[in-house]
């Protein structure tokens, strides 16, 4: 449907702010909108997996209904799993029994689907995909969304990894480098947002054996704001199409309020519909 070909899809993370992305992707599925390539980060990677398998509504149920039922975010999991998330439920029980994931559909989807992780030793982003092994696919998703400080490192292909947003929060440059000069970018922050947090050196006793990871974490806010600058410049130049919240969010990375999350899901769905309809009208495209 896009006049620009080939068109890629870029999915930012953001923890529970990713419920916005769930709404966007459900709109895509309802409208038959497909891409040849997608690169995703953290919560965007987990939400994007349901888009890859074509399971409309699955991400919404995972992020809202099952959170309300199972309360899988909380400090109590730091004791039992060394994580702020119930990763046993999220990456084992949920895809296997509670809300089964359609691996067959995902592996047969022709779209190239990459998830971003951060290699803890090198400090470099890794862009990983999987077409055969359900265990490796889940390991990549778990690594991509393993928040620093509050989640343990995840081993993938013999390397220890953490959240992809540490090294590449908005992988638009990766999408362009893979031969997709035009991309649809789904963000979980409003235009004009910049992270006002100050960067600080990470103490040596934290991740002491991973100096490059510590360096990344010490400058993550600066890197993220640079990427937001790039996104807005490319958007103004007409080189990308951005779908984002219109106002500052009331949902944080770890929000568990079902009503706030439901409202954000609907905002994502409606924003996607508005942006896509405007694009089609501006380019003289029929539905």
N, C-alpha and C positions, 0 to 999 in steps of 0.2 A: 504493500500500500504506500510505502514511502517513495518519493520521487528520487531520493538519493539512494544509490545502491553501490556496494553492499552497505547495509546499515547494521551497526552493532548496538548492544544494550549494555549499560554500565549500572550496577546496583551498589550504592553506598551501604554501609552498615549503620550502627547506631543503637544497638540493643533493642529495647522495646519500641523505640521510635521507628523500627523497621515494620511495625504494623501498618504504617503509611504505605510502604512498599507492597505489603500483602494486598492492599486494596488496588493499587496500580496494576499488579500482575493479574488479579482476578478480572479487572476490566479488560486487559489484553486478551485473556482467555475467552471471555464472553464475546469479544469482538473479532476473534480469529486473527489477532495480530501476532505474528511470529518473526523471529530474527534468526539469522544464520550464525550469530556469535553472541555470547554473553560472558562478561567478566564481572565477578561479584565478590563482595567482601563481608565477612563476619555475619551479622544478622541478614544482610542482603544475600549472602551465599545460602543460608538455611532457607530463607523464603523462596529464593530462586529455584531450589530443588523441586518444590511443588509445581512451579511453572514448567520445569524441565520434564516432569512426569505427567503434566497435564491434569493434575488433581486440583481442580478448581475448589476453593474454599478450605483446602487442607491447612494452608499457612494461617488463615484466620482462626481456625479451630485450635491449632497448636498454640498460637500466641495469646488467645483470649479465653476460649472455653476451657482448655486443659490447664491453663495457668490458674483459673478460678477453682478448678476441681482439685488440682494436685499441688498448688502452691510451690512450684519448683524453683523459685528464687528465694534465697534467704541465707542468713549467716550460719544457720544450723548445719548447712552442708559443708561448711569449712572444716568442721570436725570430722564428719564421716567420709567426705570425698575430697577434702582440700580444695574446694571450689565453692563459689557463691551460688552455683547452679546445681540442680540435681541432674548430673550428667548421665547417671544410670537410667533415669526415666527418659531424658531427651534423646539420647543416642543409642538406646537399646530397647527399652520397653515401648516407647512411642512408635518408632518405625517398624518394629517387629509385630507388636500385638495390639497396642491401643489405637493407633491410627496407621495401619500398614502402608508402607511406601511402595509404590509401583516401580520397582527396579527395572522390570522388563520394558515398560514404556519409556523410562528415562534413558536406558541404554540404547534404545532404538530411535530416539529423537535425533534427527540429523543436525540439530544445533550444536555447535561447539560450546561447551560450558566449562569455564575456568573459575576456580575459586582461589582467592589470594590468601597466602599464609606468609608469616615472617619467619625466616630461618634464624634461630636464636644465636647461632655461632657466627654466621656471616653478616647478619643484620640486613640481608637483602630480601626483597619480596620474591616469593615463588608463585607461579601461576600454574595450578595443577588441575588436571581433569582425570576422569576415570570412566571407562566404558564397559568394564567386565566385573569387577570385584565390589560387592556391596560393602564389605568390611573396609576397604581402602577408601571408598566414597565417603563413608561415615567418618573415618579418621580425618580426612581432609576437611570436612565440614566442621568437625569438632575443633581442629587446629585453627581454622579460619576465624572461629568465634571464641577462642580461648583468651579471655581478657587478661592482660598483664596484672600481676600482683594478687589477683583473686581467683585465678584458675591455674592449674598445673600445665606445664608444657606437654605437648602431644607429639608422639613419635610418628613420623610419616616417612617411609622410605629410608629408615635408619637415621633420620635427622630430627632434632627436637625443634618444634615450631610453636608459635603463638599467633595471636590475632593478626590477620592480614592488614588491619587498619593501622598498625604500628608503622609499617613500611610503605604502604600505598593505600590510603583511605579512599581515594576516588580514582580508580585506575583508568582514567580517560586516555592517558598517553599509551598505556598498554593496548587498549582497544584500537587506537589509531595505528600503532606499530604492527598490528596483526593484519593490516590491510582493510581497515574500516574507517575511511576518512570522515564519515558522518555517523553520529551516534545519538541514541536516546539515553539520557542520563537521569536516573532516578535518585534524588537526594532526600535526606530526612531533616534538612534545615531550610528555613526560608531564605530568599535572596537577601543579600546584605549581611547575613550572619557572619560573624568572625568570633573565634574562640578567644575570649579575653583573658583566659588563664595564663599565668606566667610560667615559662619553662624553668625547671630547676634541675640541677645535676642529681642523678640518681645515686644514692650512697653506695659505696663500694661493696658493702655487705649484702646488698640486694643484687641478685644476678651477678655475683662476683666473678664467675667464670665466663661471663658473656659480655665483655667490654663494648662490643659493637651494638649489642642490644641495649645496653645502658645508655649509650650515646644517642641512639634513636629515641628512646623514651624521654631523654632529657630535652629533646628538641621537637617533640611530636606536635605541639600546638603551632609552632612556627611552620612546620611542614604542611599541616592541615590548612592553615590560612593561605599559604601559597597556592595550594590546589584549588581552594575556593576562588582565589583571584583568577586562576587559569580558566576555570569553568565559566565564570562570568564573562571573561574576555571572549572565549570561543562562542558563547551564547550570543553575545552582541554582534559577533562577526557572522552569525548564521551558520556556524559549522557544527553545532550540536543543538538538540532539542531537549530542554530540561523540564522535568516534572518534579515539583517540589511543593512543600506546604506554603501557603500564602502568608501565614502569620507565624510569629514565634510560638513554639510548641509548649503545651502544658504537660507533655509526656517526657519523662527523663529516660535515661538508659535502663533503669531498673524499675520503672513504674509498674504497679500491678493492679491499678484501679480498672475494673472491667469496663465501666462506662467511658472513661477517658480513652481507653484503648479502642473501644468500639467506634467512638466518634472519630478517632484518627484513621481507622480503617476506612470509614465512609468518606472521609476527606480525601484519602488517597485515591479511592475509586472515582470520585467526582472530579478531582483535579486532572486525573488521566483522561477522562472523557472530555473535559473542556479543552485541554491542550491538544489532544489528537484531533478533535473537531475543528479547532482553529487552524491547525496545520493543514488539514485537508481542504478547508475553504480557501486558505491563502494560496494553495498550490493547485487549485482547480481540480481536485481529485474527488471521484465519486466513492461511495461506501461499498 
